[in-house]
């Protein structure tokens, strides 16, 4: 009799645990965390996007990572972003940004995605801040509160690098390679080489983050000269000029 009761209790316990597990890990209750960048260790939730330091393209992207909280499933699961804070009266979907298709593929738990930033002239005087969060309308809901939103600060403000005209040894000033500074030239260089010319040129020693060597900066310079010639040849009588109508030249 005692043996029968023991087996009955074990059976009840097994099915109770199975039911509890099903309730805890049902796919419709799974959530998603998001953070900027692609690192699985450093997880920033905010960044500054300065158009002045970006290539002059109509649309750029800000990459973020999404990770599921819960079990993996064989089915694809979609999550949705929406603007939840910041200067929502100034930063508009379709004008300043667009969302993509955010789907965690079946049997997966993490992936990288993009928010698409559209170039306008709306932030040259005053920047703006926009906060994106996970909507409740997708298959995956909002995860941990502290990991369910990202903030992007939009601005379009040029700033001449302090080391453009002077940089003490072992560095070489940027003007040696790119000539007289102007905002138009700065943007042109950024577009050609794919990064803002805010790096320092190291003449001797071991490179650190934010520094380039002579070979690299010479390659950047020659690439800019080549593209400047291409632009001027394609625009006869209207060569590239800066904001003060001075002819853009690179020595």
C-alpha positions in Angstrom: 0.0 0.0 0.0 2.8 2.4 1.0 4.6 1.6 -2.3 1.4 2.4 -4.4 1.1 5.8 -2.5 4.8 6.6 -3.1 4.4 5.9 -6.9 1.2 8.0 -7.0 3.0 10.9 -5.3 6.0 10.7 -7.6 3.6 10.7 -10.7 1.8 13.8 -9.4 5.1 15.6 -8.7 6.4 14.8 -12.1 3.3 16.2 -13.9 3.2 19.2 -11.6 6.8 20.1 -12.4 6.1 19.5 -16.2 3.1 21.8 -16.0 5.1 24.5 -14.1 7.9 24.3 -16.6 5.4 24.8 -19.5 4.0 27.9 -17.8 7.4 29.4 -17.2 8.8 28.8 -20.6 5.9 29.2 -23.0 7.2 30.9 -26.1 4.5 33.6 -26.0 5.9 34.9 -22.7 9.5 35.0 -23.9 11.1 38.5 -24.1 14.0 40.2 -25.7 16.8 42.4 -24.5 18.5 45.0 -26.7 21.7 47.1 -26.6 23.9 49.1 -29.0 26.8 47.5 -30.8 27.7 43.9 -31.4 29.5 43.0 -28.2 28.1 40.4 -25.8 30.0 41.8 -22.9 30.0 45.6 -23.2 26.3 46.6 -23.6 25.9 50.4 -24.1 22.4 51.8 -24.1 23.2 55.2 -25.6 25.3 56.8 -28.3 25.9 60.1 -30.1 25.4 60.1 -33.8 27.0 63.2 -35.3 26.3 63.6 -39.1 29.4 65.8 -39.4 31.6 62.9 -38.5 29.8 60.4 -40.8 30.0 59.8 -44.6 27.7 62.0 -46.6 25.2 59.3 -47.6 21.4 59.5 -47.6 20.9 56.7 -45.1 23.3 55.2 -42.5 22.7 52.5 -39.9 23.1 52.1 -36.1 23.7 48.5 -35.2 22.3 46.9 -32.1 22.1 43.4 -30.6 19.0 41.5 -29.5 19.0 38.5 -27.2 16.0 36.3 -26.2 15.2 35.8 -22.6 13.7 32.3 -22.5 14.0 29.1 -24.5 14.9 28.8 -28.2 12.1 27.6 -30.5 12.0 26.1 -34.0 9.8 29.1 -35.2 11.0 32.5 -36.2 10.0 35.2 -33.7 9.7 38.8 -34.4 10.0 41.9 -32.2 9.0 45.5 -32.9 10.7 48.7 -31.9 9.0 52.1 -31.3 9.9 55.5 -30.1 9.2 55.7 -26.4 10.9 59.0 -25.3 13.2 61.9 -26.1 12.4 64.6 -28.6 9.7 62.7 -30.4 8.2 66.0 -31.6 11.4 66.7 -33.6 12.7 63.2 -34.5 10.1 61.5 -36.8 9.9 58.1 -38.2 10.1 58.2 -42.0 11.9 61.5 -41.9 14.9 61.0 -39.5 14.9 57.2 -39.0 13.4 53.9 -40.2 13.1 50.5 -38.5 14.0 47.2 -40.2 12.6 43.7 -39.9 13.6 42.4 -36.5 13.3 38.6 -36.5 15.2 36.1 -34.3 15.4 33.0 -36.5 14.2 29.6 -35.4 16.6 27.8 -32.9 18.5 31.1 -32.4 18.6 33.3 -29.4 20.6 36.4 -30.5 21.3 38.4 -33.6 22.4 41.9 -34.8 20.0 44.4 -36.4 20.0 48.0 -37.6 18.1 51.2 -37.0 18.4 53.3 -40.2 19.3 57.0 -39.8 18.3 59.4 -42.6 20.4 62.4 -43.3 18.7 65.8 -43.0 19.7 69.3 -42.1 17.6 69.4 -39.0 20.2 69.1 -36.3 22.9 71.7 -37.4 21.9 74.1 -34.7 20.4 72.0 -31.9 20.8 68.3 -31.5 18.0 66.0 -30.5 17.6 62.8 -28.4 15.4 59.8 -29.3 14.7 56.7 -27.2 13.7 53.4 -28.8 12.1 50.6 -26.9 10.6 47.2 -27.5 6.9 47.2 -28.3 4.4 44.8 -26.9 3.0 44.0 -30.4 5.6 41.5 -31.5 6.1 37.8 -30.7 8.9 38.8 -28.3 8.0 41.3 -25.6 10.1 43.7 -23.6 12.8 42.1 -21.5 14.6 43.5 -18.5 13.7 47.2 -18.0 17.3 48.3 -17.9 18.0 46.4 -21.2 14.9 47.1 -23.2 15.7 50.5 -24.7 18.4 52.4 -26.5 19.1 56.1 -26.9 20.5 57.9 -29.9 21.6 61.6 -29.7 21.5 63.2 -33.2 23.6 66.2 -34.0 25.2 67.7 -37.0 27.9 70.0 -35.7 31.4 70.3 -37.1 34.4 70.8 -34.8 37.9 71.3 -36.1 40.2 68.7 -34.5 42.6 70.4 -32.0 45.5 68.6 -33.7 44.7 69.8 -37.2 47.2 72.6 -37.3 49.5 71.6 -34.5 50.5 68.3 -32.9 53.8 67.9 -31.0 56.3 65.1 -31.7 56.0 62.2 -32.1 52.8 63.2 -33.9 52.3 65.0 -37.2 49.5 67.6 -37.6 46.7 66.7 -39.9 47.1 69.8 -42.1 50.4 68.3 -43.3 48.4 65.7 -45.3 45.1 67.4 -45.9 45.9 71.2 -46.0 43.7 74.0 -44.7 40.7 73.0 -42.6 37.1 73.6 -43.7 33.8 71.9 -42.9 33.3 70.9 -46.5 36.7 69.4 -46.7 36.2 67.5 -43.4 33.0 66.0 -44.7 34.6 65.1 -48.1 37.5 63.3 -46.4 35.0 61.5 -44.1 33.0 60.3 -47.1 36.0 59.1 -49.0 37.8 57.2 -46.3 34.7 56.1 -44.4 35.7 57.7 -41.1 36.1 61.2 -39.7 39.6 62.6 -39.8 39.9 63.0 -36.0 42.7 60.4 -35.7 46.3 61.4 -34.8 49.2 60.6 -37.1 52.0 58.9 -35.2 55.5 59.4 -36.6 57.4 57.1 -34.2 56.5 54.5 -31.6 53.7 52.0 -31.1 50.2 52.8 -32.3 47.4 53.2 -29.8 43.6 53.4 -30.3 42.7 56.5 -32.4 46.1 56.7 -34.1 47.3 55.8 -37.6 50.8 55.6 -39.1 52.4 57.3 -42.1 51.5 54.6 -44.5 47.8 54.7 -43.6 47.4 58.5 -43.6 49.3 58.6 -47.0 46.8 56.1 -48.4 43.9 58.3 -47.0 45.4 61.4 -48.6 46.0 59.8 -52.0 42.4 58.4 -52.0 41.1 61.9 -51.3 43.1 63.5 -54.1 41.9 60.8 -56.5 38.2 61.3 -55.6 38.6 65.1 -55.6 39.9 64.9 -59.2 37.0 62.6 -60.1 34.5 65.0 -58.6 36.0 68.1 -60.4 36.2 66.2 -63.7 32.5 65.3 -63.4 31.6 68.9 -62.6 33.5 71.1 -65.1 33.4 74.7 -64.2 32.0 73.9 -60.8 34.9 72.4 -58.8 34.4 71.5 -55.1 34.4 74.6 -52.9 34.1 75.0 -49.2 31.6 77.0 -47.1 33.5 80.2 -47.8 33.6 79.5 -51.6 37.3 78.7 -51.5 38.5 76.0 -53.8 39.1 72.7 -52.0 42.7 71.5 -52.4 44.7 68.7 -50.8 48.5 69.1 -50.9 
